Every structure is written in C-alpha cells, then in structure tokens.
Amino acid sequence: MSAAADAARTTANILLEIEAVLFRPDAPFTFTSGRKSPVYVDCRKIISFPRARAKLMDLAVERIAASVGYESLDVIAGGETAGIPFAAWIAERLGLPMVYVRKKPKGFGRNAQIEGTFPEGARALLVEDLATDGGSKLGFIEALRGAGAEAAHSFVVFHYGIFPEGIARLEAEGVSLHALCTWYDALAAAEAAGYLSGQGLAEVKAFLDDPDGWQEIVFYTNPQSRGRIVRWMLEEVEAPYRAEYLTYGPALQTPEFLAVNPMGKLPAIRHGGTVVTETVAICSYLADAFPERGLAPPPPARGAYYRWLFFSAGPFDAAITARAAGFEPPEAVRGMIGYGSLERVLDTLERQLSAAPYLAGTDFTTADLCAGAQLVFGQHIEVIAPRPVFTDYLDRLAARPAFRRAAALDEAAQAAMDQQGETREQPA
Ligand SMILES: O=P(O)(O)OC[C@H]1O[C@H](OP(=O)(O)OP(=O)(O)O)[C@H](O)[C@@H]1O
C-alpha cells in the first residue's frame, strides 16, 4: 500500500472513531441549503481530540513534504475559521511562519484580509479543514496573491472528492489541492468496519457517484391517479423533481417498483434515500421537508391540521370511493364504518369551512391541499353535489398558481400518454 493510501485509511479510521464522519442513509441529513445527504463530515471536531489531531497533523506534514516538497514553502496560511488551528499546528511542525486569511477584508482599521505578514513572493500553502467543491479556496488564494504571495498549493484534511468541476476550477487557477482522505476512503473504512452494508452502502455510493441526481425528487405517478394531489404539492414546494409516468398493469408489479411501493400503487416519491408512499403521507412529508414554504403550522399548533389531514386520507377518501363504487353502508353497520356516511362527512366539512377560510384556520395548509383535491375529485365524478361554501373554497384553492401549474402538467402528461396509446383504465 502506498504511503498516501495508508494515510488515507488511517485518517478515515480516525474520523470515524471520533464521529467526525457520519453515514445516515436511512435518515439523510438536511443542510441549510435544503440539500440532502446520507453523509456528513465535521472536521472541526478534530481539534477536540489531542491524540487524533496529533496523528493527523503528522500525516499532514508527511503529505505536504511528499506533494509540495521539503523546502518549497515559506509561509502557512490558515483560512478563516476552521483552517486556522490546522495551519498553526502545521506551521509549528514545519518551523514556518503563519498567517491567517479572512473571508473578507475586515472593513475598518487597516482593512486587513490577511493577519500576520510575509515578504513579497513568499511561497504560501493555504490550509483548511476540508474542501467540498473548493469554492472558498479561490477567495483565500486571491487574497494571498493580492498580498504578494505565490499561492499554488492548498492542503485539507478531508476532500469530498465528488465535485470534479470544482477541482478543475482550482487547477485552472494554478492551485493544486492536497488532501489526506476523501469520501471514498471514508466509505471504504466504514464498510471494512461494518458500519455500512447492503442497501445503506448502495445508497451512499449512489450519492457519491451523483450527488445532485441522488437528491432530486423522483415522482412516480400516472395523471389518472391520486398522483395529481402529490403533483400539486410538489408544485407548491417548488423543489426540483422528475416525474416517472407508469401505466397501470404490469409496470406497477415489477420488482423495481414493488421495492418502492410494495402495494404496487401510485403515487410514490423517492427523495434522496427516503421513499414515501400514500398520498397524504407524501404531502405531509413534503410539507415538513420544505418548511420554508409554510405549508404546515408549527408542531404545537397542529391539532386542526392533523385532524383534517387524516380526515382527507381516511373518512373523506373512503366515503367518496365507496359512493363512487356504488357501496352504501347499511344503516345497521354505520357505527363501525369510520366515516359513517358521505353526507355526514360533507356536512362536517361544510360546517368547518363556514367558520374559517381554511381547514386549519386562516391560512392555507397541506390539509387544504389534500381535502380540497378530494373535493375537486368528488365533484368531478359527480359523487359530491356543489354547495356554495365548497364552491367558494375551491375558488380560493384554484387561484393558487401551483394548483394551475399542476393541472396543466398533468393534462399534458395525460395527452402524451394517450398519444402513445397507453392505457387509461385502472385495473380492478
Ligand atoms: O468551499 P470549499 O473550498 O469547498 O470549502 C468548504 C468550506 O466550508 C467550511 O467553512 P465555512 O464556510 O463553513 O466557514 P467557517 O470555517 O468559518 O465555519 C470549510 O471550513 C471550508 O472553508
């Protein structure tokens, strides 16, 4: 094993041991940007483990000597903030001066972006804890060069290794990136130590191979299904998604689709490593996954919200489909039928909508989306007769741009499927 490969394995094992790298394919992390990831790294933790950090810094100076040279550097520059302690330890080991670079000039006083000093033409090594796509490195390098340094090298403990275009950009700027390990090393160490196997391992590999593709929402639907409700929700949250249209019949019974929904039913979504089925569950999941859209009240205020969400998934859906199927529960068994009767369901809904503009109060929520879509469907198939309160309510819902976008997309999808002669019939 080469020294670099050996160092990569040791680094990965240390980072696993101190829980600086975490793998959670079953419950992906959500970053501030809303991006999802089954992996997470926090190199800042290293500073709190003296033995681990000493070993990593020993490996760092060996790596720097091998990649940059023994006498090829004049100053070590730490990038604000996480890079600063690592730069200090490396400078100490190499017996070199140190400076640190702010992300932006201070804005007053000397307006310094670099703290510390070096002579014109000093050969600087930029040190940071980690590199994702290398974007921050460019800013630090520019500052170093602006202050007269030659800056052709950057060192990090951990490099994601999954954004090649970022590294190409650094190289184009004349900067070589040196790292002790990447996600691929961490993954190999996690696999060897038994942290990951089977589906979890496959999930992490899929993410590392295509991080953007992995987190795109895949929407399995047919425009004739309850997928229309989910489509509306997807348009409300405005997250990127890719629709996969499936015809009824064998396409829903393939092993691939049954792995998504063992019921062989539509709709379903996959978001990162998370698969969600059941229309209202999908809508609730999306409301929580994209909280900035304000489609669910805060948890302490969710009483009415949950009531009407579950009302739409349970009694309302069952009452409409039973009536549409020609099934009327006999009087004697109504007590054991969750919804009692369609009339009772509709009267309850009407009372609520006479008291407030939306089901959970003054604001539109995912409960309105789910119940409103059922109401639209029930009226469309003439199982529900229009009532003035319902008409006003549906006018409010139909005025939403997401509602209109979703309807147009599903109409277009239906037309395309019709043109291809794909079945419109739902199986028995
Ligand atoms: O953009 P890249 O070059 O790929 O590197 C990622 C940067 O993100 C982190 O710092 P962050 O911006 O969170 O700032 P901090 O160190 O001050 O917390 C990390 O320490 C790197 O500087």
The ligand as an SDF file (V2000), in Angstrom:
LIG
                    3D

 22 22  0  0  0  0  0  0  0  0999 V2000
  -15.8440   25.8930   -0.3460 O   0  0  0  0  0  0  0  0  0  0  0  0
  -14.7940   24.8200   -0.1730 P   0  0  0  0  0  0  0  0  0  0  0  0
  -13.4710   25.3350   -0.5910 O   0  0  0  0  0  0  0  0  0  0  0  0
  -15.1400   23.5520   -0.7890 O   0  0  0  0  0  0  0  0  0  0  0  0
  -14.6430   24.5210    1.3810 O   0  0  0  0  0  0  0  0  0  0  0  0
  -15.6850   24.4360    2.2860 C   0  0  0  0  0  0  0  0  0  0  0  0
  -15.5470   25.4980    3.3310 C   0  0  0  0  0  0  0  0  0  0  0  0
  -16.6770   25.4150    4.1910 O   0  0  0  0  0  0  0  0  0  0  0  0
  -16.2140   25.3720    5.5300 C   0  0  0  0  0  0  0  0  0  0  0  0
  -16.0810   26.6300    6.0750 O   0  0  0  0  0  0  0  0  0  0  0  0
  -17.3090   27.6030    6.3410 P   0  0  0  0  0  0  0  0  0  0  0  0
  -17.6090   28.4030    5.1040 O   0  0  0  0  0  0  0  0  0  0  0  0
  -18.4420   26.8410    6.9240 O   0  0  0  0  0  0  0  0  0  0  0  0
  -16.7290   28.6500    7.3650 O   0  0  0  0  0  0  0  0  0  0  0  0
  -16.0790   28.5120    8.8110 P   0  0  0  0  0  0  0  0  0  0  0  0
  -14.8420   27.7090    8.6610 O   0  0  0  0  0  0  0  0  0  0  0  0
  -15.7920   29.9200    9.1640 O   0  0  0  0  0  0  0  0  0  0  0  0
  -17.0830   27.8860    9.6930 O   0  0  0  0  0  0  0  0  0  0  0  0
  -14.8470   24.7500    5.4560 C   0  0  0  0  0  0  0  0  0  0  0  0
  -14.0830   25.0620    6.5800 O   0  0  0  0  0  0  0  0  0  0  0  0
  -14.2890   25.3170    4.1900 C   0  0  0  0  0  0  0  0  0  0  0  0
  -13.7070   26.5530    4.3800 O   0  0  0  0  0  0  0  0  0  0  0  0
  1  2  2  0
  2  3  1  0
  2  4  1  0
  2  5  1  0
  5  6  1  0
  6  7  1  0
  7  8  1  0
  7 21  1  0
  8  9  1  0
  9 10  1  0
  9 19  1  0
 10 11  1  0
 11 12  2  0
 11 13  1  0
 11 14  1  0
 14 15  1  0
 15 16  2  0
 15 17  1  0
 15 18  1  0
 19 20  1  0
 19 21  1  0
 21 22  1  0
M  END
$$$$
